[in-house]
């Protein structure tokens, strides 16, 4: 018979899981910066 996989009680060190709680703050700020940069480029090129 094959052995069942062992369960680890230690939390994983996944970098994505560390970032997820900050997403509600990071995404709007990044979107605002992106919109500002695109508007600046459009005005500068006009």
N, CA, C and O atoms as a CHARMM CRD file, in Angstrom:
* protein
*
  184
    1    1 UNK  N      0.83300  -1.18300   0.00000 PROA 1      0.00000
    2    1 UNK  CA     0.00000   0.00000   0.00000 PROA 1      0.00000
    3    1 UNK  C      0.88100   1.25200   0.00000 PROA 1      0.00000
    4    1 UNK  O      1.98900   1.25400   0.53800 PROA 1      0.00000
    5    2 UNK  N      0.37400   2.28100  -0.59900 PROA 2      0.00000
    6    2 UNK  CA     1.13700   3.53300  -0.61800 PROA 2      0.00000
    7    2 UNK  C      0.86500   4.33400   0.64800 PROA 2      0.00000
    8    2 UNK  O     -0.23200   4.29500   1.20400 PROA 2      0.00000
    9    3 UNK  N      1.85500   5.04000   1.07800 PROA 3      0.00000
   10    3 UNK  CA     1.71800   5.85100   2.29200 PROA 3      0.00000
   11    3 UNK  C      0.95300   7.12700   1.97100 PROA 3      0.00000
   12    3 UNK  O      1.11300   7.71300   0.90100 PROA 3      0.00000
   13    4 UNK  N      0.12500   7.54300   2.90900 PROA 4      0.00000
   14    4 UNK  CA    -0.62800   8.78300   2.70600 PROA 4      0.00000
   15    4 UNK  C      0.31300   9.98000   2.87500 PROA 4      0.00000
   16    4 UNK  O      1.27300   9.91300   3.64400 PROA 4      0.00000
   17    5 UNK  N      0.04200  11.06100   2.16700 PROA 5      0.00000
   18    5 UNK  CA     0.92800  12.23200   2.29600 PROA 5      0.00000
   19    5 UNK  C      0.85100  12.82000   3.70100 PROA 5      0.00000
   20    5 UNK  O     -0.22000  12.90100   4.30300 PROA 5      0.00000
   21    6 UNK  N      1.98900  13.21800   4.19600 PROA 6      0.00000
   22    6 UNK  CA     2.02200  13.77800   5.54900 PROA 6      0.00000
   23    6 UNK  C      1.55100  15.22000   5.52400 PROA 6      0.00000
   24    6 UNK  O      1.83700  15.96000   4.58300 PROA 6      0.00000
   25    7 UNK  N      0.83700  15.61300   6.54900 PROA 7      0.00000
   26    7 UNK  CA     0.34900  16.98400   6.67300 PROA 7      0.00000
   27    7 UNK  C      1.36100  17.81700   7.44400 PROA 7      0.00000
   28    7 UNK  O      1.84500  17.39900   8.49600 PROA 7      0.00000
   29    8 UNK  N      1.67500  18.97700   6.92700 PROA 8      0.00000
   30    8 UNK  CA     2.61800  19.87000   7.59400 PROA 8      0.00000
   31    8 UNK  C      1.83300  20.93200   8.35100 PROA 8      0.00000
   32    8 UNK  O      0.92000  21.54700   7.79900 PROA 8      0.00000
   33    9 UNK  N      2.18700  21.14500   9.61000 PROA 9      0.00000
   34    9 UNK  CA     1.50700  22.15000  10.41600 PROA 9      0.00000
   35    9 UNK  C      2.13900  23.53100  10.26600 PROA 9      0.00000
   36    9 UNK  O      1.57200  24.52100  10.72700 PROA 9      0.00000
   37   10 UNK  N      3.29100  23.60700   9.63500 PROA 10     0.00000
   38   10 UNK  CA     3.93600  24.90300   9.46800 PROA 10     0.00000
   39   10 UNK  C      3.32000  25.63500   8.28200 PROA 10     0.00000
   40   10 UNK  O      3.03100  25.01000   7.26100 PROA 10     0.00000
   41   11 UNK  N      3.11400  26.94400   8.39500 PROA 11     0.00000
   42   11 UNK  CA     2.55500  27.68400   7.25700 PROA 11     0.00000
   43   11 UNK  C      3.56900  27.76700   6.12200 PROA 11     0.00000
   44   11 UNK  O      4.78000  27.75400   6.34300 PROA 11     0.00000
   45   12 UNK  N      3.04400  27.85100   4.91000 PROA 12     0.00000
   46   12 UNK  CA     3.93600  27.91300   3.75800 PROA 12     0.00000
   47   12 UNK  C      4.56500  29.30200   3.66100 PROA 12     0.00000
   48   12 UNK  O      4.01500  30.28400   4.16000 PROA 12     0.00000
   49   13 UNK  N      5.71200  29.36500   3.01600 PROA 13     0.00000
   50   13 UNK  CA     6.42100  30.62400   2.82700 PROA 13     0.00000
   51   13 UNK  C      6.18100  31.16900   1.41900 PROA 13     0.00000
   52   13 UNK  O      7.10100  31.67100   0.77400 PROA 13     0.00000
   53   14 UNK  N      4.94700  31.06500   0.95600 PROA 14     0.00000
   54   14 UNK  CA     4.60100  31.53100  -0.37600 PROA 14     0.00000
   55   14 UNK  C      4.57900  33.06100  -0.39500 PROA 14     0.00000
   56   14 UNK  O      3.84100  33.66500   0.38400 PROA 14     0.00000
   57   15 UNK  N      5.36300  33.70100  -1.25800 PROA 15     0.00000
   58   15 UNK  CA     5.36500  35.17300  -1.26400 PROA 15     0.00000
   59   15 UNK  C      4.03200  35.76900  -1.69700 PROA 15     0.00000
   60   15 UNK  O      3.70400  36.88800  -1.30300 PROA 15     0.00000
   61   16 UNK  N      3.25700  35.04000  -2.50200 PROA 16     0.00000
   62   16 UNK  CA     1.95900  35.55600  -2.93600 PROA 16     0.00000
   63   16 UNK  C      1.01000  35.67500  -1.75200 PROA 16     0.00000
   64   16 UNK  O      0.25300  36.64100  -1.66400 PROA 16     0.00000
   65   17 UNK  N      1.04000  34.70600  -0.84000 PROA 17     0.00000
   66   17 UNK  CA     0.15400  34.74700   0.32000 PROA 17     0.00000
   67   17 UNK  C      0.49900  35.89700   1.25900 PROA 17     0.00000
   68   17 UNK  O     -0.36100  36.35600   2.01000 PROA 17     0.00000
   69   18 UNK  N      1.73600  36.36500   1.22800 PROA 18     0.00000
   70   18 UNK  CA     2.11800  37.50700   2.06300 PROA 18     0.00000
   71   18 UNK  C      1.59900  38.82000   1.48400 PROA 18     0.00000
   72   18 UNK  O      1.36800  39.77400   2.22700 PROA 18     0.00000
   73   19 UNK  N      1.41300  38.87900   0.16300 PROA 19     0.00000
   74   19 UNK  CA     0.99500  40.10600  -0.50900 PROA 19     0.00000
   75   19 UNK  C     -0.52700  40.25400  -0.52300 PROA 19     0.00000
   76   19 UNK  O     -1.03200  41.37700  -0.54200 PROA 19     0.00000
   77   20 UNK  N     -1.26300  39.14500  -0.51400 PROA 20     0.00000
   78   20 UNK  CA    -2.71400  39.16500  -0.69000 PROA 20     0.00000
   79   20 UNK  C     -3.43600  40.10500   0.28200 PROA 20     0.00000
   80   20 UNK  O     -4.35400  40.79500  -0.16100 PROA 20     0.00000
   81   21 UNK  N     -3.09300  40.18100   1.57000 PROA 21     0.00000
   82   21 UNK  CA    -3.83400  41.10800   2.45600 PROA 21     0.00000
   83   21 UNK  C     -3.68300  42.57900   2.07600 PROA 21     0.00000
   84   21 UNK  O     -4.52200  43.39500   2.45800 PROA 21     0.00000
   85   22 UNK  N     -2.64300  42.93200   1.34100 PROA 22     0.00000
   86   22 UNK  CA    -2.41100  44.33000   0.96800 PROA 22     0.00000
   87   22 UNK  C     -3.03400  44.70200  -0.37400 PROA 22     0.00000
   88   22 UNK  O     -2.95300  45.85900  -0.78700 PROA 22     0.00000
   89   23 UNK  N     -3.65400  43.74100  -1.06500 PROA 23     0.00000
   90   23 UNK  CA    -4.19800  44.00600  -2.39200 PROA 23     0.00000
   91   23 UNK  C     -5.25600  45.11500  -2.41600 PROA 23     0.00000
   92   23 UNK  O     -5.24200  45.91700  -3.35000 PROA 23     0.00000
   93   24 UNK  N     -6.17500  45.20800  -1.44000 PROA 24     0.00000
   94   24 UNK  CA    -7.16200  46.30900  -1.50600 PROA 24     0.00000
   95   24 UNK  C     -6.52700  47.69300  -1.44000 PROA 24     0.00000
   96   24 UNK  O     -7.16100  48.66700  -1.84500 PROA 24     0.00000
   97   25 UNK  N     -5.32000  47.81100  -0.95300 PROA 25     0.00000
   98   25 UNK  CA    -4.63500  49.10100  -0.93000 PROA 25     0.00000
   99   25 UNK  C     -3.69900  49.27500  -2.12100 PROA 25     0.00000
  100   25 UNK  O     -3.58200  50.36900  -2.67300 PROA 25     0.00000
  101   26 UNK  N     -3.03800  48.19800  -2.51100 PROA 26     0.00000
  102   26 UNK  CA    -2.02400  48.29200  -3.56000 PROA 26     0.00000
  103   26 UNK  C     -2.65700  48.51500  -4.93000 PROA 26     0.00000
  104   26 UNK  O     -2.15500  49.32500  -5.71000 PROA 26     0.00000
  105   27 UNK  N     -3.74100  47.82000  -5.23800 PROA 27     0.00000
  106   27 UNK  CA    -4.31800  47.92200  -6.57700 PROA 27     0.00000
  107   27 UNK  C     -4.85100  49.31700  -6.90100 PROA 27     0.00000
  108   27 UNK  O     -4.54500  49.82700  -7.97900 PROA 27     0.00000
  109   28 UNK  N     -5.63600  49.96600  -6.02400 PROA 28     0.00000
  110   28 UNK  CA    -6.08800  51.32800  -6.36000 PROA 28     0.00000
  111   28 UNK  C     -4.93800  52.33200  -6.47400 PROA 28     0.00000
  112   28 UNK  O     -4.95800  53.20300  -7.34300 PROA 28     0.00000
  113   29 UNK  N     -3.94900  52.21200  -5.60700 PROA 29     0.00000
  114   29 UNK  CA    -2.80900  53.13400  -5.67700 PROA 29     0.00000
  115   29 UNK  C     -2.04500  52.92300  -6.98100 PROA 29     0.00000
  116   29 UNK  O     -1.67700  53.88900  -7.65000 PROA 29     0.00000
  117   30 UNK  N     -1.81000  51.67700  -7.34000 PROA 30     0.00000
  118   30 UNK  CA    -1.10200  51.39200  -8.58900 PROA 30     0.00000
  119   30 UNK  C     -1.92200  51.86200  -9.79200 PROA 30     0.00000
  120   30 UNK  O     -1.36100  52.37500 -10.76000 PROA 30     0.00000
  121   31 UNK  N     -3.23500  51.69400  -9.73800 PROA 31     0.00000
  122   31 UNK  CA    -4.08900  52.17200 -10.82400 PROA 31     0.00000
  123   31 UNK  C     -4.05300  53.67900 -10.95200 PROA 31     0.00000
  124   31 UNK  O     -3.99800  54.21000 -12.06100 PROA 31     0.00000
  125   32 UNK  N     -4.08500  54.38000  -9.81400 PROA 32     0.00000
  126   32 UNK  CA    -4.01100  55.83900  -9.84900 PROA 32     0.00000
  127   32 UNK  C     -2.69700  56.33200 -10.42100 PROA 32     0.00000
  128   32 UNK  O     -2.67400  57.28100 -11.20500 PROA 32     0.00000
  129   33 UNK  N     -1.60700  55.69700 -10.03600 PROA 33     0.00000
  130   33 UNK  CA    -0.29400  56.08500 -10.57100 PROA 33     0.00000
  131   33 UNK  C     -0.23400  55.82200 -12.06900 PROA 33     0.00000
  132   33 UNK  O      0.30100  56.63500 -12.82400 PROA 33     0.00000
  133   34 UNK  N     -0.77900  54.69100 -12.50000 PROA 34     0.00000
  134   34 UNK  CA    -0.76000  54.36500 -13.92500 PROA 34     0.00000
  135   34 UNK  C     -1.58100  55.37000 -14.72800 PROA 34     0.00000
  136   34 UNK  O     -1.14300  55.81300 -15.79100 PROA 34     0.00000
  137   35 UNK  N     -2.77400  55.73900 -14.23100 PROA 35     0.00000
  138   35 UNK  CA    -3.61000  56.71900 -14.92700 PROA 35     0.00000
  139   35 UNK  C     -2.90200  58.07200 -14.98800 PROA 35     0.00000
  140   35 UNK  O     -2.92900  58.74200 -16.02100 PROA 35     0.00000
  141   36 UNK  N     -2.26600  58.47600 -13.88000 PROA 36     0.00000
  142   36 UNK  CA    -1.54200  59.74700 -13.87000 PROA 36     0.00000
  143   36 UNK  C     -0.40200  59.73600 -14.88400 PROA 36     0.00000
  144   36 UNK  O     -0.20900  60.71200 -15.60800 PROA 36     0.00000
  145   37 UNK  N      0.34200  58.65900 -14.93900 PROA 37     0.00000
  146   37 UNK  CA     1.45300  58.59100 -15.88600 PROA 37     0.00000
  147   37 UNK  C      0.96500  58.60600 -17.33400 PROA 37     0.00000
  148   37 UNK  O      1.56900  59.25900 -18.18400 PROA 37     0.00000
  149   38 UNK  N     -0.12200  57.89300 -17.61700 PROA 38     0.00000
  150   38 UNK  CA    -0.65400  57.89400 -18.97600 PROA 38     0.00000
  151   38 UNK  C     -1.17400  59.27100 -19.35900 PROA 38     0.00000
  152   38 UNK  O     -0.96900  59.71100 -20.49000 PROA 38     0.00000
  153   39 UNK  N     -1.84900  59.96500 -18.43200 PROA 39     0.00000
  154   39 UNK  CA    -2.33300  61.31600 -18.71300 PROA 39     0.00000
  155   39 UNK  C     -1.16100  62.27300 -18.92000 PROA 39     0.00000
  156   39 UNK  O     -1.20900  63.12500 -19.80800 PROA 39     0.00000
  157   40 UNK  N     -0.11400  62.14200 -18.11300 PROA 40     0.00000
  158   40 UNK  CA     1.06400  62.99600 -18.26600 PROA 40     0.00000
  159   40 UNK  C      1.71400  62.78200 -19.63300 PROA 40     0.00000
  160   40 UNK  O      2.11700  63.74200 -20.28900 PROA 40     0.00000
  161   41 UNK  N      1.81200  61.54400 -20.05100 PROA 41     0.00000
  162   41 UNK  CA     2.40100  61.24400 -21.36200 PROA 41     0.00000
  163   41 UNK  C      1.53300  61.82400 -22.47200 PROA 41     0.00000
  164   41 UNK  O      2.05600  62.37700 -23.44000 PROA 41     0.00000
  165   42 UNK  N      0.20500  61.70500 -22.34400 PROA 42     0.00000
  166   42 UNK  CA    -0.69900  62.22000 -23.37400 PROA 42     0.00000
  167   42 UNK  C     -0.60000  63.73900 -23.48000 PROA 42     0.00000
  168   42 UNK  O     -0.58900  64.27800 -24.58700 PROA 42     0.00000
  169   43 UNK  N     -0.52700  64.43600 -22.35100 PROA 43     0.00000
  170   43 UNK  CA    -0.41200  65.89700 -22.37200 PROA 43     0.00000
  171   43 UNK  C      0.95400  66.31000 -22.90600 PROA 43     0.00000
  172   43 UNK  O      1.05900  67.27600 -23.66100 PROA 43     0.00000
  173   44 UNK  N      1.98700  65.59400 -22.52300 PROA 44     0.00000
  174   44 UNK  CA     3.34300  65.93300 -22.96500 PROA 44     0.00000
  175   44 UNK  C      3.50100  65.73500 -24.47300 PROA 44     0.00000
  176   44 UNK  O      4.20300  66.50700 -25.12800 PROA 44     0.00000
  177   45 UNK  N      2.85400  64.70600 -25.02800 PROA 45     0.00000
  178   45 UNK  CA     2.98500  64.41500 -26.45200 PROA 45     0.00000
  179   45 UNK  C      2.08800  65.31800 -27.30300 PROA 45     0.00000
  180   45 UNK  O      2.32700  65.45500 -28.50200 PROA 45     0.00000
  181   46 UNK  N      1.06700  65.93300 -26.71200 PROA 46     0.00000
  182   46 UNK  CA     0.11400  66.74300 -27.49100 PROA 46     0.00000
  183   46 UNK  C      0.70800  68.07600 -27.91400 PROA 46     0.00000
  184   46 UNK  O      0.03700  68.87000 -28.57300 PROA 46     0.00000
